[in-house]
Amino acid sequence: MRDMVNQQAQEIENLVHEKNYEKAYLVGKGALDSDPNNQAILESLYSLTAQLRSEAMGFASVKSNYSAVSSFERLLPKVNELTSQDMYGNFK
């Protein structure tokens, strides 16, 4: 079980690195559905939320591609719900 969790956490990290954020979210959500307090998965999702915030701020600061900003803005609240964070990365 622990190896599977570590593999899922690593998969999330890899997907974040590849900027495949939606899939990283889905892997994390599935893992937390099985084990809601899994620290390794949560840590990987914290990386995802940080990356999403960073990307959204970057796009917003240059008033870039609205559809890209919009997709980050739709995904970030979903991931924040899994990690109990607010839009700024603070824990609720």
C-alpha atoms as one frame of an Amber mdcrd trajectory, in Angstrom:
protein
   0.000   0.000   0.000   2.760   2.443   0.949   4.608   1.808  -2.326   1.403
   2.543  -4.238   0.991   5.825  -2.347   4.600   6.785  -3.038   4.062   5.974
  -6.716   0.928   8.118  -6.805   2.707  10.994  -5.060   5.582  10.712  -7.525
   3.122  10.570 -10.419   1.512  13.810  -9.210   4.933  15.461  -8.955   5.825
  14.267 -12.479   2.532  15.527 -13.884   3.058  18.914 -12.238   6.530  19.062
 -13.743   5.014  18.238 -17.151   2.349  20.918 -16.566  -0.399  18.331 -16.836
  -2.254  19.922 -13.948  -5.739  18.521 -14.549  -4.442  14.943 -14.545  -2.339
  15.638 -11.426  -5.518  16.839  -9.720  -7.418  13.728 -10.765  -4.673  11.389
  -9.509  -4.546  13.270  -6.203  -8.307  13.296  -5.796  -8.499   9.569  -6.439
  -5.726   8.884  -3.936  -7.352  11.052  -1.257 -10.715   9.391  -1.834  -9.025
   6.178  -0.647  -6.971   7.757   2.145  -8.004  11.355   2.972  -5.135  11.966
   5.413  -2.286  10.697   3.264   0.575  13.132   3.864   2.621  12.137   0.787
  -0.324  12.824  -1.524  -1.137  16.087   0.264   2.480  17.258  -0.063   2.362
  16.551  -3.799  -0.907  18.458  -4.080   0.647  21.401  -2.227   3.194  21.510
  -5.047   0.330  21.533  -7.512  -1.480  24.412  -5.800   1.743  26.430  -5.609
   2.407  25.876  -9.299  -1.161  26.779 -10.279  -1.009  30.002  -8.255   2.328
  30.875  -9.797   1.140  30.213 -13.352  -2.098  32.148 -12.851  -0.241  35.131
 -11.379   2.256  35.046 -14.229  -0.486  35.084 -16.836  -2.419  37.771 -14.997
   0.610  40.017 -14.615   1.152  40.177 -18.366  -2.573  40.073 -19.140  -1.873
  37.082 -21.288  -4.023  34.351 -22.752  -7.396  34.644 -21.004  -8.372  31.028
 -21.649  -5.191  29.772 -19.965  -5.755  32.007 -16.933  -9.359  30.902 -16.812
  -8.436  27.196 -16.795  -6.051  27.733 -13.854  -8.705  29.729 -12.020 -11.201
  26.876 -12.436  -8.782  24.161 -11.323  -7.160  25.917  -8.359 -10.300  25.993
  -6.144 -10.804  22.261  -6.733  -7.261  21.457  -5.624  -7.500  23.917  -2.739
 -10.565  22.054  -1.525  -8.533  18.822  -1.384  -5.651  20.484   0.486  -7.731
  22.752   2.774  -5.954  25.835   1.452  -7.318  29.200   0.411  -6.508  30.961
  -2.867  -3.251  32.272  -1.382  -1.953  28.946  -0.089  -2.900  29.569   3.528
  -4.434  26.689   5.410  -8.071  27.103   6.440
